[in-house]
Amino acid sequence: MKRILIVEDHAIVRMGIDFIITDLFQPVDVHQVSNFIDAIALIQKNIFDLIVLDINIPGGENSRMINKIRGIQPNVKILVFSGSEEEIYALHYIHAGANGFLSKGASEDEYKAAIMAVINNGKYVSGKVQQQMVKNILDSKYASSNPLEDLSKRELEVMHLLAQGKWTKEIATLLNLKETTISTYKARIFEKLEVANIIEMFKKLELYKTKDFDLN
């Protein structure tokens, strides 16, 4: 039999979640508390399969509540739900250790989907948050996909002169720098582009250059 704890300070909301849970599981043992102090007391006495946790409750400490719960029951599933904007808070609480995040404004079907996903060893975030996660991943990938963008302005200058076939001494004269300084820039360029010589550097430049990196 599943044992589930609802931690929510509004009685009508607790009743609604209780109704959804009892519709999903039979038999089921549902406990309700209205504040975090009572929640901790119950968690210390009972093993729960799932805790449905409002993040804004009396005695609560936002994401630190998750660590406190896991300090008592490390493996319990935690579904955080909140009236706050999920685009802002969802990933924060997932990273803090919650198994899922659900908006209080979600539909009954979304509540059911979230509860089932989390209790069955899964994770849950809404479709909206999933899109946000994918965008973050793609933005991060795009930002780091062109190694030329990792070069400083001076490194780009040196790279362009190297690609034009100029020697270290010539570049030092053109830029009014020491040869040792140019050698240092050259080593940094090779490291950032992950190349071993000028030929490999030129090939990578041809592969990744855009109008912003054009040699002409």
C-alpha positions as CSV (number, residue, x, y, z in Angstrom):
1,M,0.0,0.0,0.0
2,K,1.3,3.4,-1.0
3,R,1.8,6.0,1.8
4,I,1.7,9.6,0.7
5,L,2.1,12.8,2.5
6,I,0.6,16.1,1.4
7,V,2.3,19.2,2.8
8,E,0.0,22.2,2.0
9,D,-1.4,25.0,4.1
10,H,-4.7,25.4,2.3
11,A,-7.3,22.8,3.3
12,I,-9.2,22.9,0.1
13,V,-6.1,22.3,-1.9
14,R,-5.1,19.4,0.3
15,M,-8.6,17.9,-0.2
16,G,-8.3,18.2,-3.9
17,I,-4.9,16.4,-4.0
18,D,-6.2,13.8,-1.6
19,F,-9.1,13.1,-4.0
20,I,-6.8,12.8,-7.0
21,I,-4.5,10.4,-5.1
22,T,-7.3,8.2,-3.8
23,D,-8.6,8.0,-7.4
24,L,-5.2,6.8,-8.6
25,F,-4.3,4.3,-5.9
26,Q,-6.4,1.8,-4.0
27,P,-5.6,1.1,-1.3
28,V,-3.6,4.2,-0.2
29,D,-2.7,5.8,3.1
30,V,-2.8,9.6,2.7
31,H,-1.5,12.0,5.4
32,Q,-2.0,15.7,5.4
33,V,-0.2,18.5,7.2
34,S,-0.4,22.3,6.9
35,N,3.1,23.3,7.9
36,F,6.7,22.0,7.6
37,I,7.3,21.4,11.3
38,D,4.4,18.9,11.4
39,A,5.7,17.4,8.1
40,I,9.1,16.7,9.6
41,A,7.5,15.2,12.7
42,L,5.5,12.8,10.5
43,I,8.5,12.0,8.2
44,Q,10.5,11.0,11.3
45,K,7.8,8.5,12.3
46,N,6.6,7.1,9.0
47,I,8.2,5.9,5.7
48,F,6.5,7.6,2.8
49,D,6.5,6.6,-0.9
50,L,5.8,10.2,-2.0
51,I,5.7,13.7,-0.5
52,V,3.7,16.3,-2.3
53,L,5.3,19.5,-1.1
54,D,4.2,23.1,-1.4
55,I,7.2,25.4,-1.4
56,N,5.5,28.2,0.4
57,I,4.2,26.9,3.7
58,P,4.5,28.0,7.4
59,G,7.9,26.9,8.8
60,G,9.2,26.1,5.3
61,E,12.6,27.1,4.0
62,N,12.1,26.9,0.3
63,S,14.6,24.5,-1.4
64,R,16.3,23.7,1.9
65,M,13.3,21.7,2.9
66,I,14.3,19.1,0.3
67,N,17.6,18.6,2.0
68,K,16.0,18.3,5.4
69,I,13.5,15.7,4.1
70,R,16.3,13.7,2.4
71,G,18.3,13.8,5.6
72,I,15.6,11.7,7.2
73,Q,14.3,9.7,4.2
74,P,17.0,9.8,1.5
75,N,15.0,7.8,-1.1
76,V,11.5,9.3,-0.7
77,K,10.0,10.8,-3.9
78,I,9.3,14.5,-3.7
79,L,6.9,16.3,-6.0
80,V,7.1,20.1,-5.4
81,F,4.1,22.1,-6.4
82,S,3.6,25.8,-6.3
83,G,1.6,28.7,-7.4
84,S,4.8,30.5,-8.4
85,E,5.9,30.7,-12.0
86,E,7.2,27.3,-13.1
87,E,9.6,28.8,-15.7
88,I,11.4,30.5,-12.9
89,Y,11.3,27.9,-10.1
90,A,10.9,24.5,-11.6
91,L,14.5,23.8,-12.6
92,H,15.8,25.3,-9.4
93,Y,13.9,22.8,-7.3
94,I,14.7,19.9,-9.7
95,H,18.4,20.8,-9.2
96,A,17.9,21.0,-5.5
97,G,16.8,17.3,-5.5
98,A,13.1,17.3,-6.1
99,N,11.8,14.5,-8.4
100,G,9.2,16.8,-10.0
101,F,7.7,20.2,-10.1
102,L,4.0,20.9,-10.8
103,S,2.2,24.2,-11.1
104,K,-0.9,24.6,-8.8
105,G,-2.7,25.8,-11.9
106,A,-2.2,22.5,-13.7
107,S,-5.1,20.4,-14.8
108,E,-6.3,17.2,-13.1
109,D,-4.8,15.1,-15.8
110,E,-1.4,16.9,-15.3
111,Y,-1.6,16.2,-11.5
112,K,-2.2,12.6,-12.2
113,A,0.6,12.4,-14.7
114,A,3.0,14.1,-12.4
115,I,2.1,11.9,-9.4
116,M,2.4,8.7,-11.4
117,A,5.7,9.7,-13.0
118,V,7.4,10.6,-9.8
119,I,6.1,7.7,-7.7
120,N,7.2,5.3,-10.5
121,N,10.9,6.3,-10.2
122,G,10.6,9.0,-12.8
123,K,10.9,12.8,-13.1
124,Y,8.3,15.2,-13.9
125,V,8.2,18.8,-15.3
126,S,5.5,20.2,-17.6
127,G,5.8,20.5,-21.3
128,K,6.5,24.2,-21.0
129,V,9.5,23.5,-18.7
130,Q,10.7,20.7,-21.0
131,Q,10.8,23.2,-23.8
132,Q,12.7,25.6,-21.7
133,M,15.2,22.9,-20.8
134,V,15.7,22.0,-24.5
135,K,16.2,25.6,-25.3
136,N,18.8,26.0,-22.6
137,I,20.6,22.9,-23.9
138,L,20.5,24.1,-27.5
139,D,21.5,27.7,-26.5
140,S,24.5,26.3,-24.5
141,K,25.5,24.0,-27.4
142,Y,25.3,26.8,-29.9
143,A,27.3,29.1,-27.7
144,S,30.1,26.6,-27.5
145,S,29.8,25.1,-31.0
146,N,32.2,27.5,-32.6
147,P,35.7,27.4,-31.1
148,L,36.6,30.7,-32.8
149,E,34.2,32.5,-30.4
150,D,36.4,31.4,-27.5
151,L,39.4,33.4,-28.8
152,S,40.1,36.8,-27.5
153,K,40.5,39.8,-29.8
154,R,44.3,39.6,-29.7
155,E,44.2,35.9,-30.2
156,L,42.1,36.4,-33.3
157,E,44.6,38.9,-34.6
158,V,47.5,36.5,-34.1
159,M,45.5,33.6,-35.6
160,H,44.7,35.6,-38.8
161,L,48.4,36.6,-39.2
162,L,49.5,33.0,-38.7
163,A,46.9,31.9,-41.3
164,Q,48.4,34.4,-43.7
165,G,51.7,32.6,-43.4
166,K,53.6,35.1,-41.3
167,W,56.2,34.0,-38.8
168,T,56.3,34.6,-35.1
169,K,59.0,37.3,-35.5
170,E,57.0,39.1,-38.2
171,I,53.8,39.1,-36.1
172,A,55.7,40.4,-33.1
173,T,56.9,43.3,-35.2
174,L,53.5,44.0,-36.7
175,L,51.8,44.0,-33.3
176,N,54.7,45.6,-31.5
177,L,54.9,42.7,-29.1
178,K,57.7,40.4,-27.9
179,E,58.2,37.1,-29.8
180,T,57.7,35.2,-26.5
181,T,54.3,36.9,-26.2
182,I,53.3,35.9,-29.7
183,S,54.5,32.3,-28.9
184,T,52.2,32.3,-25.9
185,Y,49.2,33.5,-27.9
186,K,50.0,30.9,-30.5
187,A,50.0,28.1,-27.9
188,R,46.7,29.4,-26.5
189,I,45.2,29.4,-30.0
190,F,46.3,25.8,-30.6
191,E,44.9,24.7,-27.3
192,K,41.5,26.4,-27.7
193,L,41.1,25.1,-31.3
194,E,42.5,21.7,-30.3
195,V,45.0,21.7,-33.1
196,A,48.7,20.8,-33.2
197,N,50.0,22.9,-36.1
198,I,49.3,25.7,-38.5
199,I,47.8,23.4,-41.2
200,E,45.3,22.0,-38.7
201,M,44.5,25.5,-37.5
202,F,43.9,26.7,-41.0
203,K,41.5,23.7,-41.7
204,K,39.6,24.5,-38.5
205,L,39.4,28.1,-39.4
206,E,38.0,27.3,-42.8
207,L,35.4,25.0,-41.2
208,Y,34.2,27.4,-38.6
209,K,34.8,30.9,-39.9
210,T,31.9,33.2,-40.7
211,K,31.8,36.7,-42.1
212,D,33.0,37.9,-38.7
213,F,36.1,35.7,-39.0
214,D,36.8,36.2,-42.7
215,L,40.5,36.7,-43.5
216,N,39.8,39.0,-46.4
